[in-house]
């Protein structure tokens, strides 16, 4: 179990899975820059993150719901959590259903899936009730994509939370590695993946020359 003071942001999981160096730059070095993608994302979340609730028949929705897990050492805020009831007796337990809002379209990797699954694990710990699935709402496509929280996804999410705490505890920012995703990263000018990578290659080359001489 983690102490309250040691909880890390849920959003850091997404940063870690996108790029460990980006995660360290943000959460260790406090570096952040905006680009078109991040600004559009902030505008979308500002619309959603106004605290409040809504009720429609058997569904009660809580917006900007605070979340935490002392077991995983994470805390944050859900865009929206729907509480589904079967419409039966008044004392019937509601099933939480987290919904995350995204500006673009579904990603090819599991970056977003892990973030949503982490919200589900927080809800399960807080409320003592199972959360079998949730959904993304993609603004560009104006549709929902359902996500089942499988055992494999849960295990991957717990493993990512462990790696996140290890990275932050190390206090070290990983070396840069240039790739296609660097082009969409708002921290590219601070990270300098190409120049730093080149210097690193030169350093390794000179070290190998000295060893041979």
N, CA, C and O of each residue as an XYZ file, in Angstrom:
852
protein
N       0.840     -1.194      0.000
C       0.000      0.000      0.000
C       0.882      1.254      0.000
O       1.906      1.304      0.681
N       0.480      2.238     -0.752
C       1.196      3.504     -0.813
C       0.540      4.517      0.120
O      -0.658      4.445      0.394
N       1.341      5.454      0.600
C       0.812      6.550      1.399
C       0.216      7.601      0.460
O       0.565      7.663     -0.719
N      -0.675      8.415      0.991
C      -1.308      9.463      0.186
C      -0.261     10.343     -0.495
O      -0.420     10.727     -1.654
N       0.813     10.660      0.238
C       1.838     11.558     -0.294
C       2.610     10.948     -1.454
O       3.273     11.668     -2.202
N       2.532      9.638     -1.613
C       3.306      8.961     -2.657
C       2.482      8.630     -3.902
O       2.985      7.989     -4.825
N       1.221      9.063     -3.933
C       0.382      8.762     -5.089
C       0.842      9.556     -6.306
O       1.188     10.732     -6.197
N       0.844      8.906     -7.458
C       1.251      9.532     -8.713
C       0.021      9.743     -9.602
O      -0.974      9.034     -9.455
N       0.082     10.714    -10.525
C      -1.081     11.004    -11.372
C      -1.426      9.840    -12.299
O      -0.541      9.217    -12.885
N      -2.705      9.559    -12.422
C      -3.157      8.556    -13.385
C      -2.677      8.885    -14.793
O      -2.330      7.988    -15.561
N      -2.656     10.170    -15.128
C      -2.249     10.595    -16.472
C      -0.807     10.219    -16.787
O      -0.435     10.095    -17.954
N       0.011     10.036    -15.738
C       1.419      9.688    -15.955
C       1.570      8.315    -16.594
O       2.574      8.046    -17.253
N       0.583      7.445    -16.407
C       0.635      6.126    -17.049
C       0.660      6.270    -18.565
O       1.413      5.584    -19.255
N      -0.173      7.171    -19.069
C      -0.223      7.388    -20.512
C       1.101      7.961    -21.010
O       1.591      7.571    -22.070
N       1.675      8.884    -20.246
C       2.974      9.452    -20.619
C       4.054      8.370    -20.632
O       4.885      8.324    -21.538
N       4.034      7.509    -19.630
C       5.033      6.433    -19.533
C       4.949      5.501    -20.732
O       5.973      5.164    -21.327
N       3.749      5.084    -21.091
C       3.585      4.133    -22.181
C       3.847      4.761    -23.541
O       4.263      4.077    -24.476
N       3.605      6.067    -23.651
C       3.941      6.761    -24.895
C       5.459      6.861    -25.031
O       6.016      6.584    -26.093
N       6.126      7.263    -23.934
C       7.579      7.403    -23.948
C       8.074      7.628    -22.519
O       7.706      8.629    -21.905
N       8.900      6.724    -21.967
C       9.415      6.901    -20.607
C      10.171      8.214    -20.420
O      10.121      8.818    -19.348
N      10.880      8.657    -21.477
C      11.610      9.927    -21.360
C      10.627     11.091    -21.235
O      10.840     12.000    -20.433
N       9.551     11.066    -22.029
C       8.550     12.123    -21.916
C       7.957     12.148    -20.509
O       7.756     13.212    -19.925
N       7.684     10.968    -19.982
C       7.127     10.860    -18.637
C       8.062     11.490    -17.606
O       7.612     12.224    -16.726
N       9.357     11.206    -17.711
C      10.328     11.753    -16.766
C      10.479     13.261    -16.927
O      10.604     13.980    -15.935
N      10.469     13.747    -18.166
C      10.587     15.191    -18.399
C       9.427     15.933    -17.732
O       9.609     17.007    -17.160
N       8.233     15.342    -17.816
C       7.046     15.988    -17.242
C       7.008     15.846    -15.728
O       6.836     16.832    -15.012
N       7.169     14.620    -15.239
C       6.895     14.335    -13.828
C       8.130     14.373    -12.925
O       7.998     14.398    -11.701
N       9.322     14.377    -13.515
C      10.543     14.545    -12.714
C      11.128     15.940    -12.875
O      11.536     16.571    -11.899
N      11.166     16.420    -14.129
C      11.817     17.703    -14.400
C      10.838     18.864    -14.503
O      11.255     20.020    -14.571
N       9.539     18.568    -14.514
C       8.544     19.633    -14.546
C       8.490     20.398    -15.842
O       8.159     21.584    -15.845
N       8.811     19.741    -16.961
C       8.808     20.393    -18.269
C       7.510     20.087    -18.996
O       7.083     18.934    -19.057
N       6.886     21.112    -19.544
C       5.650     20.909    -20.304
C       5.492     22.017    -21.333
O       5.649     23.195    -21.012
N       5.184     21.645    -22.563
C       4.868     22.597    -23.620
C       3.594     22.133    -24.316
O       3.298     20.940    -24.381
N       2.857     23.093    -24.829
C       1.629     22.765    -25.543
C       1.897     22.664    -27.048
O       2.788     23.326    -27.581
N       1.106     21.823    -27.716
C       1.023     21.855    -29.173
C      -0.449     21.736    -29.544
O      -1.310     21.734    -28.665
N      -0.743     21.636    -30.830
C      -2.130     21.594    -31.281
C      -2.896     20.456    -30.613
O      -4.040     20.632    -30.194
N      -2.258     19.284    -30.515
C      -2.931     18.108    -29.974
C      -3.257     18.277    -28.493
O      -4.355     17.940    -28.050
N      -2.289     18.805    -27.723
C      -2.519     18.960    -26.282
C      -3.550     20.049    -26.001
O      -4.358     19.918    -25.081
N      -3.525     21.134    -26.799
C      -4.498     22.211    -26.603
C      -5.914     21.702    -26.885
O      -6.840     21.961    -26.117
N      -6.066     20.982    -27.986
C      -7.389     20.436    -28.311
C      -7.856     19.476    -27.220
O      -9.035     19.454    -26.869
N      -6.928     18.686    -26.686
C      -7.273     17.766    -25.610
C      -7.708     18.495    -24.352
O      -8.662     18.083    -23.692
N      -7.009     19.590    -24.010
C      -7.369     20.364    -22.821
C      -8.752     20.999    -22.977
O      -9.545     21.009    -22.035
N      -9.034     21.525    -24.159
C     -10.334     22.150    -24.401
C     -11.451     21.127    -24.219
O     -12.478     21.416    -23.605
N     -11.236     19.922    -24.762
C     -12.236     18.864    -24.618
C     -12.453     18.507    -23.154
O     -13.594     18.379    -22.711
N     -11.360     18.345    -22.394
C     -11.479     17.927    -21.003
C     -12.029     19.039    -20.108
O     -12.668     18.759    -19.094
N     -11.785     20.292    -20.476
C     -12.374     21.390    -19.710
C     -13.895     21.359    -19.796
O     -14.588     21.667    -18.827
N     -14.404     20.986    -20.960
C     -15.855     20.898    -21.138
C     -16.428     19.764    -20.285
O     -17.535     19.872    -19.757
N     -15.667     18.685    -20.159
C     -16.165     17.504    -19.454
C     -15.936     17.608    -17.950
O     -16.733     17.097    -17.163
N     -14.843     18.273    -17.543
C     -14.400     18.221    -16.155
C     -15.117     19.173    -15.212
O     -14.657     19.375    -14.088
N     -16.210     19.753    -15.624
C     -17.002     20.547    -14.684
C     -17.743     19.573    -13.761
O     -18.561     18.780    -14.228
N     -17.459     19.630    -12.447
C     -18.107     18.685    -11.531
C     -19.628     18.774    -11.616
O     -20.186     19.862    -11.758
N     -20.280     17.647    -11.529
C     -21.741     17.638    -11.582
C     -22.255     16.227    -11.775
O     -21.491     15.262    -11.804
N     -23.564     16.132    -11.906
C     -24.156     14.814    -12.104
C     -25.349     14.923    -13.035
O     -25.905     16.000    -13.248
N     -25.721     13.788    -13.576
C     -26.829     13.714    -14.516
C     -27.520     12.375    -14.306
O     -26.861     11.376    -14.019
N     -28.829     12.346    -14.445
C     -29.554     11.083    -14.276
C     -30.501     10.870    -15.439
O     -31.277     11.752    -15.807
N     -30.417      9.665    -16.013
C     -31.318      9.260    -17.098
C     -31.805      7.844    -16.818
O     -31.051      6.883    -16.973
N     -33.044      7.716    -16.412
C     -33.652      6.413    -16.136
C     -32.779      5.590    -15.194
O     -32.705      5.898    -14.005
N     -32.114      4.548    -15.703
C     -31.332      3.657    -14.834
C     -29.846      4.004    -14.809
O     -29.037      3.210    -14.328
N     -29.477      5.175    -15.319
C     -28.065      5.563    -15.359
C     -27.866      6.906    -14.668
O     -28.474      7.910    -15.040
N     -27.006      6.904    -13.661
C     -26.603      8.141    -12.988
C     -25.154      8.426    -13.385
O     -24.304      7.544    -13.263
N     -24.858      9.631    -13.855
C     -23.509      9.975    -14.316
C     -22.886     11.025    -13.419
O     -23.486     12.065    -13.147
N     -21.666     10.738    -12.959
C     -20.886     11.689    -12.164
C     -19.722     12.182    -13.028
O     -18.960     11.380    -13.567
N     -19.591     13.505    -13.154
C     -18.518     14.092    -13.952
C     -17.378     14.561    -13.046
O     -17.603     14.973    -11.908
N     -16.147     14.489    -13.572
C     -14.956     14.931    -12.830
C     -14.871     14.249    -11.475
O     -14.646     14.904    -10.458
N     -15.048     12.945    -11.463
C     -15.063     12.185    -10.211
C     -13.632     11.887     -9.747
O     -12.872     11.270    -10.493
N     -13.243     12.310     -8.532
C     -11.898     12.017     -8.018
C     -11.703     10.506     -7.825
O     -12.605      9.801     -7.374
N     -10.513     10.035     -8.174
C     -10.190      8.613     -8.059
C      -8.857      8.437     -7.335
O      -8.005      9.325     -7.344
N      -8.697      7.268     -6.708
C      -7.391      6.948     -6.128
C      -7.301      5.450     -5.872
O      -8.309      4.767     -5.691
N      -6.073      4.962     -5.862
C      -5.808      3.576     -5.473
C      -4.541      3.567     -4.632
O      -3.456      3.867     -5.130
N      -4.679      3.223     -3.355
C      -3.511      3.124     -2.489
C      -2.691      1.885     -2.835
O      -1.488      1.835     -2.577
N      -3.346      0.893     -3.417
C      -2.634     -0.332     -3.797
C      -1.703     -0.074     -4.980
O      -0.564     -0.542     -4.990
N      -2.183      0.665     -5.968
C      -1.376      0.954     -7.156
C      -0.590      2.256     -7.013
O       0.330      2.511     -7.789
N      -0.945      3.075     -6.031
C      -0.243      4.340     -5.834
C      -0.601      5.374     -6.879
O       0.272      6.089     -7.371
N      -1.887      5.461     -7.228
C      -2.332      6.368     -8.284
C      -3.510      7.209     -7.810
O      -4.300      6.778     -6.969
N      -3.615      8.406     -8.360
C      -4.783      9.239     -8.094
C      -5.038     10.110     -9.315
O      -4.137     10.357    -10.116
N      -6.263     10.567     -9.443
C      -6.599     11.401    -10.584
C      -8.071     11.725    -10.601
O      -8.721     11.785     -9.557
N      -8.591     11.933    -11.795
C      -9.983     12.333    -11.953
C     -10.532     11.673    -13.207
O      -9.897     11.709    -14.261
N     -11.693     11.079    -13.098
C     -12.351     10.471    -14.260
C     -13.160     11.526    -14.994
O     -13.819     12.356    -14.367
N     -13.113     11.499    -16.321
C     -13.957     12.417    -17.087
C     -15.410     12.237    -16.677
O     -16.101     13.199    -16.342
N     -15.857     11.002    -16.710
C     -17.236     10.681    -16.319
C     -17.305      9.230    -15.867
O     -16.622      8.363    -16.413
N     -18.128      8.981    -14.874
C     -18.399      7.610    -14.453
C     -19.910      7.441    -14.411
O     -20.611      8.130    -13.670
N     -20.390      6.514    -15.215
C     -21.811      6.186    -15.210
C     -22.046      5.089    -14.183
O     -21.262      4.146    -14.079
N     -23.130      5.217    -13.427
C     -23.504      4.190    -12.466
C     -24.798      3.554    -12.965
O     -25.869      4.159    -12.927
N     -24.664      2.313    -13.432
C     -25.783      1.610    -14.050
C     -26.514      0.762    -13.022
O     -25.897     -0.006    -12.284
N     -27.824      0.906    -12.978
C     -28.652      0.048    -12.137
C     -29.586     -0.746    -13.035
O     -29.877     -0.347    -14.163
N     -30.043     -1.859    -12.524
C     -30.925     -2.698    -13.331
C     -32.366     -2.249    -13.301
O     -33.234     -2.886    -13.897
N     -32.627     -1.144    -12.601
C     -33.988     -0.655    -12.522
C     -34.856     -1.452    -11.555
O     -36.084     -1.397    -11.609
N     -34.194     -2.194    -10.668
C     -34.937     -3.043     -9.732
C     -35.198     -2.340     -8.418
O     -35.671     -1.203     -8.396
N     -34.889     -3.015     -7.322
C     -35.165     -2.474     -5.993
C     -34.289     -1.263     -5.704
O     -33.244     -1.066     -6.324
N     -34.743     -0.451     -4.740
C     -34.056      0.791     -4.414
C     -32.665      0.541     -3.843
O     -31.757      1.344     -4.057
N     -32.489     -0.558     -3.123
C     -31.200     -0.834     -2.516
C     -30.234     -1.577     -3.424
O     -29.170     -2.005     -2.977
N     -30.590     -1.733     -4.683
C     -29.749     -2.473     -5.630
C     -28.433     -1.738     -5.868
O     -28.410     -0.515     -6.006
N     -27.343     -2.493     -5.915
C     -26.018     -1.896     -6.084
C     -25.798     -1.502     -7.544
O     -26.090     -2.271     -8.460
N     -25.281     -0.294     -7.740
C     -25.019      0.199     -9.086
C     -23.642     -0.274     -9.567
O     -22.719     -0.452     -8.772
N     -23.525     -0.472    -10.871
C     -22.253     -0.880    -11.469
C     -21.572      0.326    -12.107
O     -22.133      0.934    -13.019
N     -20.361      0.688    -11.641
C     -19.646      1.823    -12.226
C     -19.187      1.511    -13.656
O     -18.829      0.377    -13.973
N     -19.204      2.528    -14.497
C     -18.832      2.383    -15.910
C     -18.071      3.647    -16.308
O     -18.689      4.641    -16.689
N     -16.720      3.623    -16.225
C     -15.945      4.828    -16.548
C     -15.968      5.135    -18.045
O     -15.876      4.238    -18.883
N     -16.093      6.414    -18.357
C     -16.086      6.875    -19.755
C     -15.028      7.963    -19.897
O     -15.086      8.985    -19.213
N     -14.069      7.744    -20.781
C     -12.986      8.697    -21.026
C     -13.211      9.360    -22.379
O     -13.505      8.695    -23.372
N     -13.069     10.671    -22.401
C     -13.271     11.434    -23.634
C     -11.923     11.711    -24.302
O     -10.979     12.159    -23.652
N     -11.845     11.438    -25.611
C     -10.619     11.633    -26.382
C     -10.919     12.473    -27.623
O     -12.004     12.394    -28.198
N      -9.934     13.279    -28.022
C     -10.137     14.184    -29.153
C     -10.018     13.479    -30.496
O     -10.681     13.873    -31.455
N      -9.188     12.447    -30.586
C      -8.880     11.853    -31.882
C      -9.652     10.591    -32.183
O     -10.882     10.563    -32.144
N      -8.897      9.543    -32.485
C      -9.493      8.250    -32.814
C      -8.757      7.160    -32.053
O      -7.700      7.424    -31.480
N      -9.289      5.936    -32.031
C      -8.635      4.857    -31.266
C      -7.182      4.660    -31.661
O      -6.842      4.682    -32.844
N      -6.316      4.464    -30.649
C      -4.894      4.236    -30.899
C      -4.630      2.761    -31.208
O      -5.393      1.877    -30.819
N      -3.536      2.528    -31.915
C      -3.178      1.158    -32.280
C      -2.595      0.404    -31.085
O      -2.679     -0.823    -31.028
N      -1.999      1.135    -30.123
C      -1.401      0.472    -28.964
C      -2.379      0.501    -27.784
O      -3.542      0.877    -27.932
N      -1.877      0.094    -26.600
C      -2.742     -0.009    -25.427
C      -2.612      1.183    -24.479
O      -3.044      1.110    -23.329
N      -2.018      2.279    -24.957
C      -1.798      3.446    -24.095
C      -3.083      3.931    -23.443
O      -3.142      4.085    -22.223
N      -4.108      4.173    -24.244
C      -5.385      4.658    -23.714
C      -6.085      3.590    -22.881
O      -6.706      3.901    -21.864
N      -5.986      2.333    -23.309
C      -6.661      1.246    -22.606
C      -6.177      1.125    -21.167
O      -6.971      0.910    -20.252
N      -4.873      1.264    -20.974
C      -4.299      1.158    -19.636
C      -4.789      2.294    -18.747
O      -5.084      2.076    -17.572
N      -4.879      3.501    -19.293
C      -5.360      4.630    -18.515
C      -6.798      4.399    -18.039
O      -7.130      4.677    -16.887
N      -7.637      3.893    -18.928
C      -9.033      3.640    -18.566
C      -9.144      2.483    -17.570
O      -9.941      2.537    -16.633
N      -8.345      1.447    -17.780
C      -8.357      0.307    -16.866
C      -7.901      0.730    -15.471
O      -8.419      0.232    -14.471
N      -6.935      1.643    -15.401
C      -6.478      2.143    -14.101
C      -7.622      2.845    -13.367
O      -7.740      2.736    -12.146
N      -8.459      3.560    -14.110
C      -9.628      4.188    -13.493
C     -10.567      3.126    -12.915
O     -11.103      3.284    -11.818
N     -10.751      2.056    -13.665
C     -11.620      0.967    -13.197
C     -11.062      0.339    -11.922
O     -11.819      0.050    -10.995
N      -9.748      0.125    -11.864
C      -9.133     -0.474    -10.679
C      -9.279      0.451     -9.470
O      -9.474     -0.013     -8.347
N      -9.186      1.756     -9.706
C      -9.403      2.722     -8.627
C     -10.839      2.623     -8.106
O     -11.070      2.604     -6.897
N     -11.794      2.559     -9.029
C     -13.202      2.480     -8.653
C     -13.489      1.204     -7.858
O     -14.234      1.226     -6.878
N     -12.889      0.096     -8.290
C     -13.105     -1.172     -7.588
C     -12.590     -1.091     -6.156
O     -13.236     -1.575     -5.226
N     -11.425     -0.477     -5.986
C     -10.843     -0.360     -4.645
C     -11.654      0.597     -3.776
O     -11.865      0.334     -2.592
N     -12.107      1.699     -4.353
C     -12.842      2.707     -3.599
C     -14.247      2.241     -3.199
O     -14.711      2.504     -2.090
N     -14.908      1.546     -4.126
C     -16.322      1.226     -3.933
C     -16.580     -0.226     -3.551
O     -17.690     -0.576     -3.149
N     -15.555     -1.074     -3.675
C     -15.728     -2.480     -3.328
C     -16.690     -3.213     -4.237
O     -17.400     -4.115     -3.793
N     -16.723     -2.840     -5.497
C     -17.621     -3.469     -6.467
C     -16.872     -3.668     -7.781
O     -16.013     -2.861     -8.135
N     -17.194     -4.740     -8.506
C     -16.512     -5.030     -9.753
C     -16.859     -4.028    -10.852
O     -17.988     -3.545    -10.945
N     -15.852     -3.729    -11.687
C     -16.054     -2.840    -12.839
C     -15.605     -3.619    -14.070
O     -14.425     -3.575    -14.418
N     -16.502     -4.323    -14.730
C     -16.116     -5.203    -15.833
C     -15.760     -4.505    -17.134
O     -14.994     -5.043    -17.934
N     -16.311     -3.303    -17.362
C     -16.019     -2.629    -18.624
C     -16.253     -1.125    -18.520
O     -16.834     -0.628    -17.556
N     -15.783     -0.421    -19.544
C     -15.956      1.024    -19.646
C     -15.954      1.394    -21.118
O     -16.170      0.534    -21.973
N     -15.712      2.669    -21.427
C     -15.766      3.078    -22.826
C     -14.977      4.360    -23.051
O     -14.727      5.137    -22.129
N     -14.593      4.554    -24.313
C     -14.040      5.828    -24.771
C     -15.078      6.510    -25.649
O     -15.813      5.855    -26.388
N     -15.126      7.822    -25.560
C     -15.920      8.590    -26.511
C     -14.942      9.427    -27.318
O     -14.290     10.323    -26.783
N     -14.844      9.125    -28.619
C     -13.901      9.825    -29.491
C     -14.604     10.978    -30.189
O     -15.533     10.786    -30.974
N     -14.127     12.198    -29.877
C     -14.760     13.419    -30.372
C     -14.776     13.476    -31.892
O     -15.772     13.882    -32.491
N     -13.679     13.073    -32.513
C     -13.595     13.168    -33.975
C     -14.603     12.251    -34.652
O     -15.200     12.621    -35.663
N     -14.793     11.068    -34.106
C     -15.701     10.100    -34.718
C     -17.105     10.152    -34.135
O     -18.032      9.547    -34.675
N     -17.262     10.885    -33.018
C     -18.572     11.045    -32.369
C     -19.224      9.698    -32.056
O     -20.414      9.495    -32.301
N     -18.429      8.792    -31.515
C     -18.977      7.481    -31.158
C     -18.219      6.905    -29.978
O     -17.101      7.318    -29.669
N     -18.854      5.942    -29.326
C     -18.234      5.242    -28.217
C     -17.540      3.979    -28.677
O     -17.966      3.321    -29.626
N     -16.454      3.654    -27.978
C     -15.788      2.372    -28.183
C     -15.726      1.654    -26.841
O     -15.097      2.136    -25.900
N     -16.377      0.512    -26.761
C     -16.450     -0.252    -25.516
C     -15.117     -0.938    -25.229
O     -14.437     -1.398    -26.147
N     -14.749     -1.004    -23.951
C     -13.513     -1.655    -23.518
C     -13.838     -2.636    -22.399
O     -14.396     -2.250    -21.371
N     -13.490     -3.896    -22.597
C     -13.642     -4.909    -21.547
C     -12.338     -4.979    -20.750
O     -11.258     -5.066    -21.335
N     -12.431     -4.942    -19.438
C     -11.249     -4.979    -18.580
C     -10.873     -6.441    -18.315
O     -11.226     -7.021    -17.289
N     -10.150     -7.005    -19.270
C      -9.747     -8.405    -19.205
C      -8.637     -8.593    -18.168
O      -8.039     -7.627    -17.693
N      -8.380     -9.848    -17.834
C      -7.301    -10.152    -16.891
C      -5.955     -9.691    -17.451
O      -5.102     -9.203    -16.709
N      -5.769     -9.846    -18.756
C      -4.509     -9.430    -19.384
C      -4.335     -7.912    -19.298
O      -3.242     -7.429    -19.002
N      -5.408     -7.160    -19.555
C      -5.330     -5.702    -19.481
C      -5.102     -5.245    -18.046
O      -4.339     -4.310    -17.803
N      -5.754     -5.895    -17.104
C      -5.560     -5.553    -15.691
C      -4.106     -5.801    -15.263
O      -3.505     -4.982    -14.568
N      -3.555     -6.938    -15.688
C      -2.169     -7.265    -15.331
C      -1.209     -6.251    -15.956
O      -0.254     -5.814    -15.314
N      -1.470     -5.878    -17.218
C      -0.623     -4.893    -17.891
C      -0.693     -3.536    -17.222
O       0.308     -2.822    -17.154
N      -1.864     -3.176    -16.730
C      -2.040     -1.892    -16.048
C      -1.299     -1.877    -14.719
O      -0.658     -0.883    -14.378
N      -1.379     -2.959    -13.973
C      -0.663     -3.038    -12.705
C       0.850     -3.018    -12.929
O       1.594     -2.412    -12.159
N       1.286     -3.683    -13.985
C       2.719     -3.698    -14.302
C       3.193     -2.286    -14.683
O       4.283     -1.867    -14.292
N       2.372     -1.563    -15.444
C       2.725     -0.198    -15.842
C       2.788      0.719    -14.623
O       3.667      1.577    -14.541
N       1.869      0.548    -13.681
C       1.887      1.360    -12.460
C       3.178      1.099    -11.667
O       3.765      2.023    -11.105
N       3.606     -0.160    -11.631
C       4.851     -0.496    -10.954
C       6.051      0.152    -11.628
O       6.938      0.677    -10.955
N       6.078      0.115    -12.959
C       7.183      0.738    -13.708
C       7.197      2.250    -13.519
O       8.263      2.863    -13.454
N       6.018      2.845    -13.431
C       5.927      4.294    -13.219
C       6.560      4.677    -11.885
O       7.340      5.627    -11.818
N       6.231      3.950    -10.833
C       6.808      4.247     -9.526
C       8.321      4.014     -9.514
O       9.058      4.758     -8.867
N       8.779      2.995    -10.217
C      10.221      2.742    -10.301
C      10.935      3.901    -10.999
O      12.000      4.335    -10.561
N      10.345      4.396    -12.082
C      10.946      5.505    -12.831
C      11.037      6.754    -11.962
O      12.085      7.398    -11.902
N       9.941      7.095    -11.290
C       9.942      8.304    -10.467
C      10.885      8.149     -9.276
O      11.577      9.097     -8.905
N      10.917      6.959     -8.676
C      11.793      6.721     -7.527
C      13.268      6.795     -7.916
O      14.108      7.176     -7.101
N      13.584      6.430     -9.164
C      14.985      6.466     -9.624
C      15.502      7.887     -9.748
O      16.696      8.136     -9.583
N      14.597      8.825    -10.041
C      15.006     10.217    -10.212
C      15.817     10.455    -11.474
O      16.432     11.511    -11.624
N      15.828      9.487    -12.383
C      16.647      9.592    -13.604
C      15.774      9.686    -14.845
O      14.793      8.955    -14.985
N      16.140     10.591    -15.740
C      15.444     10.732    -17.020
C      16.116      9.845    -18.059
O      17.312      9.999    -18.306
N      15.385      8.925    -18.671
C      15.986      8.036    -19.672
C      16.587      8.804    -20.855
O      16.162      9.917    -21.167
N      17.566      8.200    -21.498
C      18.186      8.807    -22.679
C      17.180      8.847    -23.830
O      16.280      8.008    -23.886
N      17.317      9.805    -24.748
C      16.372      9.926    -25.859
C      16.556      8.838    -26.905
O      17.666      8.367    -27.150
N      15.455      8.454    -27.508
C      15.465      7.524    -28.636
C      14.499      8.060    -29.680
O      13.288      8.082    -29.460
N      15.031      8.489    -30.804
C      14.172      9.113    -31.812
C      13.315      8.065    -32.533
O      13.793      6.991    -32.897
N      12.030      8.409    -32.729
C      11.116      7.543    -33.465
C      10.004      8.372    -34.079
O       9.969      9.591    -33.911
N       9.100      7.720    -34.786
C       8.022      8.429    -35.464
C       7.151      9.223    -34.492
O       6.687     10.316    -34.816
N       6.934      8.670    -33.309
C       6.041      9.336    -32.358
C       6.619     10.660    -31.860
O       5.883     11.494    -31.333
N       7.921     10.860    -32.021
C       8.543     12.111    -31.573
C       7.931     13.317    -32.286
O       7.865     14.410    -31.723
N       7.485     13.115    -33.525
C       6.944     14.232    -34.311
C       5.675     14.811    -33.707
O       5.389     15.995    -33.887
N       4.913     13.996    -32.995
C       3.663     14.477    -32.405
C       3.824     14.878    -30.941
O       2.843     15.247    -30.296
N       5.040     14.811    -30.408
C       5.284     15.100    -29.002
C       5.509     16.596    -28.798
O       6.328     17.203    -29.489
N       4.790     17.184    -27.857
C       4.927     18.615    -27.591
C       6.264     18.955    -26.923
O       6.646     20.124    -26.862
N       6.971     17.942    -26.427
C       8.243     18.175    -25.738
C       9.457     17.939    -26.626
O      10.580     17.857    -26.129
N       9.245     17.830    -27.929
C      10.356     17.495    -28.817
C      11.497     18.513    -28.722
O      12.667     18.131    -28.747
N      11.166     19.804    -28.614
C      12.221     20.825    -28.551
C      12.994     20.760    -27.236
O      14.171     21.117    -27.193
N      12.355     20.316    -26.183
C      13.047     20.170    -24.897
C      13.817     18.856    -24.829
O      14.882     18.779    -24.216
N      13.265     17.827    -25.464
C      13.879     16.502    -25.437
C      15.096     16.414    -26.344
O      16.101     15.798    -25.990
N      15.001     17.043    -27.534
C      16.068     17.011    -28.536
C      16.520     15.573    -28.831
O      17.695     15.252    -28.648
N      15.625     14.722    -29.274
C      15.977     13.312    -29.474
C      17.042     13.082    -30.524
O      17.869     12.180    -30.390
N      17.025     13.900    -31.580
C      18.025     13.698    -32.636
C      19.415     14.178    -32.226
O      20.360     13.390    -32.280
N      19.582     15.467    -31.810
C      20.927     15.919    -31.414
C      21.515     15.133    -30.257
O      22.679     14.734    -30.297
N      20.691     14.904    -29.199
C      21.215     14.181    -28.033
C      21.562     12.753    -28.398
O      22.555     12.197    -27.929
N      20.723     12.166    -29.247
C      21.001     10.812    -29.688
C      22.296     10.738    -30.467
O      23.060      9.781    -30.334
N      22.542     11.758    -31.286
C      23.773     11.787    -32.083
C      24.985     11.918    -31.177
O      25.981     11.219    -31.362
N      24.904     12.825    -30.183
C      26.033     12.988    -29.264
C      26.302     11.700    -28.503
O      27.448     11.324    -28.257
N      25.200     11.029    -28.135
C      25.353      9.774    -27.402
C      26.067      8.744    -28.265
O      26.900      7.987    -27.767
N      25.739      8.707    -29.584
C      26.383      7.756    -30.485
C      27.867      8.058    -30.620
O      28.697      7.150    -30.648
N      28.194      9.349    -30.705
C      29.600      9.743    -30.811
C      30.350      9.336    -29.546
O      31.475      8.840    -29.610
N      29.710      9.552    -28.396
C      30.345      9.191    -27.125
C      30.634      7.698    -27.067
O      31.716      7.280    -26.655
N      29.659      6.900    -27.484
C      29.856      5.445    -27.472
C      30.966      5.040    -28.446
O      31.752      4.139    -28.154
N      31.028      5.715    -29.614
C      32.056      5.399    -30.606
C      33.450      5.719    -30.062
O      34.372      4.913    -30.191
N      33.600      6.908    -29.448
C      34.899      7.296    -28.926
C      35.329      6.367    -27.804
O      36.511      6.049    -27.679
N      34.371      5.926    -26.984
C      34.709      5.010    -25.896
C      35.221      3.696    -26.438
O      36.156      3.111    -25.891
N      34.597      3.221    -27.539
C      35.033      1.948    -28.116
C      36.422      2.081    -28.726
O      37.223      1.148    -28.668
N      36.710      3.261    -29.321
C      38.051      3.501    -29.910
C      39.098      3.470    -28.816
O      40.158      2.867    -28.987
N      38.810      4.124    -27.673
C      39.777      4.186    -26.575
C      40.037      2.795    -26.013
O      41.161      2.473    -25.628
N      38.981      1.964    -25.969
C      39.161      0.602    -25.447
C      40.070     -0.231    -26.340
O      40.828     -1.071    -25.856
N      39.988      0.010    -27.668
C      40.799     -0.775    -28.609
C      42.234     -0.339    -28.663
O      43.111     -1.117    -29.039
N      42.497      0.953    -28.277
C      43.870      1.481    -28.374
C      44.741      1.042    -27.197
O      45.917      1.401    -27.131
